[in-house]
Structure formats: structure tokens, C-alpha cells
């Protein structure tokens, strides 16, 4: 079933990491209108026909599920994203963030399946201006190193892959898995929030990623793509906008610095991405940050 570039026929999706924060939202969104399957690895989820348990470290299992489902798109949302755990478990971070994407990219290439890999903006750079896809980027910790190596290995094995560099936020119902949930919880409880005014990023709501994945715009897009807002913002200002969207402009949000925080692992503080390729080449526009925050708080795509 080779309809990877034909959206007149509804494509079939296979989402790896569909039990995670991002993967679960993507799986839910795609399942509403498309034939969608997902996988989970370490989770209390129950296996169903649409949601399969897969050991990501076993190449045979990966091949078996892809051959059985025969998708048009593989979307990889799996990975070890906890920065502290990556430092403590370097072998696990390498396997999940570098080796697994490489294996999936190779498998997709072998079976002529479109491969989309979700990466990160968590890289250092010599510049403090929004960086393009070709600007120098490097890992400043184990997480960043394994993610950037994952990108390189994916494109080495499967140059037709699409890699989304992004920093996403969303409302995870019943869990506290995101910056947005953290802010919402503390604002509701009237607890002070320390917002880093020296960490700059260009975040997007998960709903925008979901829309993009079903857009005709991705039909021929390959390589690294910055999926980001064109208006960089500090973590502090992001928190202020969340409070405003919740109708709590008086919320106690204090300016703070990542340099004086109690974080144990070094992190980059300028993460902003230049989305010119997304806007100009693919003609896909990201809404304003206020609109995205409002939509994510209300879980509207």
C-alpha cells in the first residue's frame, strides 16, 4: 500500500511512543480520522489491536510490527527525554535517542515507508539568534548529544526522512508532564512560579504538530525542519501569558535565572529556532503564542 504522497487515499499511521506525552496526543488526533496504530514500551497500558507493546531494543520486533501493519507513515515519538536520567543512564539514552531512531529509519527505508522523527531544540549554539536548520548546533549534555546524534544517524541511513526540531507544550489531562501543566497547577494553587528570563525558546502547541502531520505540506518535505514559532519568548514571559490565558494575571510569577537554579545538569539557555523554511518553503504558518496557549489549555486543535 504505497500512498505516501497521495492524500486522496487516507494514509495509515504507526506511532512509536504512543503512550508518551506527545505520542498519546498525536495518536489520539490521528485516530479520529485515519487508520492509526501505536506502540508502547514501558507502560501500564493494555495491549489492543490498535495499541501494541513492543520492545524497542529488539530489531526483530520492530520489523515484525511494521511489516504486519504496513503503514504509509511511521512517526517516532519515543525517546528518553528526562535530562537528569540521560546523565545517569547514558547507555539507555543512547539506545532510545540514537539507536532506535536509526533502526526505525533503516526499516522505513527498506520497506519504502515515510519516516518522521520528532527531535528537540535542546542544543547549544555559538549564536544567540534563532538558528536555522544548517546553523551549528551541539549537545551540552547527554540528552542533547544523543538527540543530535539520532538526527545524524537517521539522515545517514534514510535521507528521505523528515526530522522535526521542536519544543512543544500541551495540556496533559490527569498528569503533570509539561511546562504548561506545571504552570497551570501552580497558578491554580496560588503558588509562586520561578520563570527563567534568561532561557529563550520558540514553543509550539502540540495541536499544531498534529495538524502538520496530516497536512499535504509534508508530502515531499525531507531533512531537518524547524517546527517553531517565529516569535521567541522567555520562559518567564511564557508563564505570564499562561496566567493571563487562565484569567489570573495577578499570579505570583517571579523572574529567575537558570544560572542560579538548583538544576543539576547543564542546559542550553538559548533554544530559539528560525522557522523560515516551514513558513516559506512549506507555506505552513504557526499561530501566535497566545492563541496556542489558549487552545492547549482548552484542548482545542
N, C-alpha and C positions, 0 to 999 in steps of 0.2 A: 504494500500500500504506500506508494510514493507520491504523496500530495503535499510535500513540504513547502512548496511555493505556491500552492493553489488553495486559497481560502474560500473558493466556491464550494469545495468539499470540506466539511468540518474536520479539522485535524484531530489526531489523538495525542494526548499528552501523558508523559510519565514524569512525575515529580519526585526526585530523590530528596530525602529530608523533609517529607510532607508532614511530619509530626512536630516540626520546629516552629518557631515564631513566624518567620517569613513563609516557610514552606506550607504551613497549615492554611494561611490566608490565600496563598496562590492556589492551592489545591481546592479550597472552598469556592473560590471565584471561578476557576476553570470548570469545576464540576457542574456549575449551574447551566452551562451551555455547550459543553464539549465532553467527549468521551475521555475521561480523565482517571488516571491511576496514580497511586502514591506509594512511597516506601517509608518504613521506619526501621530504626536500628535498635537503639536502647530506649525503649518506651513501654509504658504500661498499656498501650493501645491493644485492642483486639484485632487480629488479622481478619480481613474480609476479602471479598473478591476484588474490591477496588483499592484496598489498602493492604500492602504486603510487607511482611517482615523480611528484611534482607541483611545479611552480614556484609557490610561494605568492604571488609578486608578480604573477602573471598571472591576472586575474579570469576570463578565458575558460576556462582550465584548471580552475579551481576549480568553475565551473558545470558543465563537461562531466563531471567525475568524480562530482559529486553527482547529476546527472541520470541518469548511467549506473547507478550503484549503487543509487540510490533508497532511502536509509536512512530509518529511523524516528528515529534519534538521530545527531547529529553531536557528537563530543566533541573540543574543541580543546585539545590539549596542546602545540601549537607555541609557539615564542617564543625570544627571546634572553634567557637567564637569567644569563649571566655579568656581574656588576655592573661589573667593570672594562671589559669590551668595550662595554657600553652607553655608558659615558662616552666611550670612544674612537671609537665608531661611532654617533653619535646618530641619524643618518638610518636606519640599519639597525634600531636598537632601536625607533624609531617605527614603521617598516613592520611588523616582526614582532610587536610587543607591542600596537600600537594599530590600525594599518590593517588587518592581516589578520583579527583578530577581528571588526572592524567589517564587513568584506566577507563573512565567513562567517555572521555574524548576519543580515545583509541577505539573503543567499542562502537561509538556512534559513527566514526569514520568507516570502520569495517562493514557496518550494516546499513550505511547510507541514511543515517538518521540525523536530523538537525540537532545540534548540541548548543545549549545556552547555559553558561556558568555564571553564578552570582558571586562577585568578588566584593571588594571593600575599598574605602578611601583611606584606610588606616596606614598610610605610608608617610615617610619623611620626604622632603624635597629641598633643594638648595634655595628655592624661591618662596616668597610669601605672597604670591598672587595665584589666582585659580589656575591650576595646572591642566594642560591638555593631555590627551592620551599618549603623546610622544615625548612629553617632558620627563626629565629624570625623576624617578620615584624609587624609594628603597625602604626596606623594613627597618624599624628602630627597635623591634622586639621580636620574640619568636613568632607571635601571631602574624605580624606584618611580613616577616621573612617567608613564612610558609605560604601565605596567601599570594605573594608576588611570584614565588617560585611555582605555585599552582598555575598562575596565569601563563607563565613562560612554557611550562610543560604542556598545557592544553594546546597552545598555539603551535608548538613544535610538532605535536602529534596530529593535530587537526586544525589546519589554518582556516578552515571554513567555520570554525566555532565563533559564537558571539559571547563576549565576556562583558558583563555589566559591572562597572565600578560604581558603587553607590553607597550612600549612608541613609538608611530608611528608618522611618518611625511609624508606629501604629498603635492601635488600642487592642491589647491582648486581653480578651474577656476572661476574668477569673484568675489571671496571672499577673505578675509584675515583671515582665520580660523586656521592657523597653524604656527608653528615656521619657517617652510620653506618659507611660503608666506610672513611672516614678514621680513625675511632676504632678500628675493628676491626683495621685494618692495623697501626697504631702499637702497639696493646696486644699483638698477637701478637709483634711485633718487640722489645717491651720499650723502646720509645722514649717519652720524655716527651711528654705532651699538655698543651697550654695550653688550659684551658677557661675561657671568659669567664663570670665570675659576675655580670656586670652586663648580660648580654643575656638577656632573659626571653622565652620563646615557649611555644606550646602545640601541640607537634607531633603528627602522627598517622602511623601506619604506612600505606604505600601499599595494603596489603591491605584496610584499612577503606574507602578510596576506591573500590577495585574492588567491594567488596560493596555499597556505597551505590549505585553506578551501575546495578546490576541489581535494586535494591530497589523495591518498589511505592511506597515513600515519595516517590520523585521524580516520580511521575506528574503532579502538579499544582503542584510547587514551582517558583517563579519568583523572579527578582530575585537580590540578593546573599545568600549563605548562608555563615556562618562554619562551616567544617568543621574542628573543632578539639577538642582535649582540654579538659576543664573543670578541669584541674589544671596551671596554668602552672608552668614549670620553667626553671632557668637552663641555659645551655649546659654549664657545669661539672657540674651535677648530672646532666645527661643523660649525659655521658661516664662518670661514676661508675656509673650504672645499666647502661651498656653493658658496662663491665668486670665488674660483678657478674654479669650475664647470661652472660658468657663464662667464668665461673669464675675470673676474675683480679681479685679485689677488691684485691690488692696493687699493681695497675698504677699507674704513676707519672703521676698526673693533677694538674697544678698549677693553682691558681687564678690567673686573669689578668684583665685589663680590656681591653675593646675600645678604650677611650680611649687606652691606651698601646701599642696594637698597631701593626704596620707596614702595616696596610691603607691603601691609597692613596685610596680613595673613601669618603666619609662614609656611614655606615649607621645606620638606626634601632636603638635598643637595647631598646625595649620593644615587642614584637610580639604579645603575648598577645591572643587573641580570645575573646569571650564566645559560647559555643555554645548559648545558651538557646533560640534559635529551632529549631535542629537537634534538641535534646533534647525540647522541649515541644511545638512545633507539628508536627514531623515524627515524633516519637517514635522517634528513632534515637540510640542510645547508643554512645559511643566507649569501648572498654575502657581499663583503666589503662595507664599508660605502660610499666610493667614487662612486662605481658603483650604489648603491641605490640612492644616491643624484642625479646623472646624469639621472637615469631612471625616478625619480619622477619629476624632472624639465621638462622633455620631455614627461611625462605621458606615459611611456612605462612600461608594466608589465614584 
